[in-house]
Amino acid sequence: MEKIIIQNVRILDPASGRDEQGSIYIENGVFSAPFESADGAVVIDGSGLTAAPGLVDLHVHLRDPGQTQKEDILTGCRAAAAGGVTSLLAMPNTSPAVDSPETVSYILEKAKNADAHVYVVGAITKGLKSQQATDIDELYRAGISALSDDGRPVENTVMMVNAMKKAAALGIPVTAHCEDPYLAGGKVNEGRVSEALAVKGMPRAAEDAGTAREISLAAAYDVPVHICHVSTKTSANMIRAAKRDGVKVTAETAPHYLMLTEDAVMTRDADYRMNPPLRTEDDRLAMIEALCDGTIDSIATDHAPHTPEEKADFVSAPNGSIGMETSFAASYTVLVKGGYMSEAQLIEKMSCAPARILGIKAGSLAEGQTADVMLYKKEDWTVDPDALHGKSRNTPFKGLTLAAKVKLTVCGGRIVFNEI
């Protein structure tokens, strides 16, 4: 494995409080002390760049197995690398769902050659149908790192409780797609825009009811839960109150909820349709506030690739948008350039905190740690869907100018993306 020296770079490591100019040394896949000899090392000039721990994305749909026309493990991780993401949590709504040891093994084996570390979410119920529980011990032995039925909620509350208890015993998180299925089913946020477009709306109450249930279960049984893709002010307020009361709840939101509102769907472009849907300006500002005050712990993408053909019709298109390649740039633009938080605080939300939630050794540039690092530059660039690195093009940030750009990514001591 090659030796790498990154010289003359700003080193930003929130885990240790470092923010200084210097050099980073990598050998045998880990961060090391300075080499006695640089012979044979790859030397990178980091002048004008900032080095930060590789990002950890807690919410990614790789579509593999079974939906590889949209994305696959290798192309998804290539997109991750281009966005500075070095570790990702792959959701279980594949075909078949990740409800058997065989599917877990397939993903982990294929991911060995990928450009990011892939952690696998095991399904809580067979086929994500909330009718028959999976064998969680069996999935854990196969190598899962979390549990979820993401893509839909676990409708059977007893199965959800049992999964939360089992996950707590195993020391892995449960990530919850919070939604009342009887209230849900709309195409966009219910309100002014859904009425203008004459399409069925999805009320905030659908998400809020689901959030309330999961918080109640976590409180009642004293077990942790991680709330996925928070998008409403009310859900943020419930999470804030639960944390104040000592409930073991963590949460994430996504860059599109920080930058965009329901007004984007007035174009009738399905790339702006996701679940939860884009909400109001009041909700957007509430997500920023919740990130800044620690209510929401992390930023994740809910990277959800679809083919152009699937996204062609506004009403019939499936929900979801891609996001790994733009996640840091979009979040930086809103939060750092917008004056809401520092660069170190942003890295904490996108690397250190999600690593803690997932329970992995990442989010640090300390000697001996796995050499996962991204280099970025403060520069304006415009998102061109055709220039992205994954299979799909359904980005809600297309045509937008963002204020930071990932220039190089090292994953496990290997250079996996380089645009310096």
Disulfide bonds with the S-S distance in Angstrom:
none
